[in-house]
Amino acid sequence: MSKLVATMKKMKANNLSGMSIHNDRKTSKHSNPDIDTSRSKLNYDLVNKDKLSYQKIIMDYINENKATTRAVRKDAVVVDEWIISSDRDFFADMSNREQWRFFRTAVNWFQNRYGKSNIRYASVHLDETTPHMHLGVVPLTKDRRLSSKKVFNVTELKNVQEKLPEYLQSKGFELERGVRNTRQKHLDPAEYKAKQDEITEALVEMLEPAQYDERGWVDNWVEQDSLRAEINELGKKKFWEGMRQRYFDEELELSKVRQERQQAEQELSKIRDELKEIEEHTSRLKAENERLSVENQNMINNTRHVENTLKGVLSDENIIPKEDEPVYYFDGLKPPVFLGSVREFIEMSKEKFYKYISKGNEQYNNTDYGNDIKKFTLAAVEHLDQWKKELLGYCENLHDKVLSGVGSVKALFINPSEFNLRFEERIFSDYILRRKSFKSESLKNFDPVQEGKNVATHYIQQERGKQIR
């Protein structure tokens, strides 16, 4: 069964204008996001049908009906506003007519219990999530004194919660009273002060209960000022003790949070250090991977070059790509020196070139032409850049494979035949030695085809460790 919602809020004179604007939807700007302004036209008031301002219908009524001629205090409660509603299921299958009868029945109960004229408005809102009614009761006592504390003391508030749902049930509405003694939130000091006033009144009433007649009017009123002061003082002391304990509890919780945060920061620092080590290790691995990748590519290129060279020297036609053709250096005295492919020679440094071509020169150091050979070797090193340019032109089909020489000596050959080398031997001997009777033995056992096989096989087995399939 659905439960009745019946909550009361005390209003002072300075609250009336804002409350009137809100209840009667006199503005299009609302702080409540649940208000659907397109449905506001469905709202109605069961009492203040002309929708007069609350300032007029409440303050004028109080001034006309209160017993004393003294002005109403600024802090006096001038109207107790009740919100009457239930849950969504209660209204789900209810027709508009039945909703009207529900709120009308609730208004009748309040009018019968607190006086018809004291009910100044009953604004029904259908433009929010759940239908509800704002019902305003001016708290005038039977002897026409304005006192919310007297009219709605704790006993009477309990009566509303019990008797109103019973009355509504008798009229055919399946409702029961709300949950007893619920505590929904902690109170701040201002809220606590207001609640403390209600508790004080409750204690006073329990000590000397007020008597009500059938209309709800209080017959006897007993002032208990000293008792109220004593209870208030006790309440304040208990309140501040509670606040102090709450402070200590929160400080303890904050200390725990600080400690947990410190531990978390230490863990985070440790994780950062580990992450830094991982990043450095990853960087080293990446560099190593790049190095190995380059080395692997070079191995692949060199293997292809060796394959092409070997295929070239083993084939009858000896046709291989120009950049893979073998390059030889021949000075006419020592056997021809294999310098690698055209591509490798183009990338060769002067230091490496000198190391290759000067090997064996020491056997001529103590001869008459030792200095001439040394000078020729150095001249060949200086001619290296020119040969590289010519080889690039050869690869790009700009000219044939005949290269320039050092003076009249060719010295550098691309895939030479024995004839090429023997012709060059004669020129070299005349150029260097100037002795026509000199006979070099450098080409005695030189076979270009067999030399190509030897070079390629050695290159595969010793420097790359792979066999040509």
Buried (B, 14 or more C-beta within 10 A) or exposed (E): EBBBBBEBEBBBBEBBEEBBBBBBBEEEEBEEEEBEEEEBEEBBBBBBEEBBBBBEBBBEBBEEBBEEEEEBEEEBBBBBBBBBBBEEEBBEEBEEEEBBBBBBBBBBBBBBBBBEEBBBBBBBBBBBEBBBBBBBBBBBBBEEBBBBBBBBBBBBBEBBBEBBBEBBBEBEBEBBBBEEEEEEEEEEEEEBBEEBBBBBBBBBBEEEEBEBEEEBBBEEEEEBEEBBEEBBEEBEEEBEEEEEEEEEEEEEEEEEEEEEEEEEEEEEEEEEEEEEEEEEEEEEEEEEEEEEEEEEEEBEBBBEBBBBBBBBBEEEEBEBBBBBBBBBBBBBBBBBBBBBBBBBBBEBEEEBBBEEBBEBBEEBEEEEBBEBBBEBBBEBBEBBEEBBEBBEEBBEEEEEBEBEBBEEBBBBBBBBEBEBBBEBBEBBBBBBBEEEEBEBEBBEEBEBBEBBBEBBBEBBEEEEEBEEE
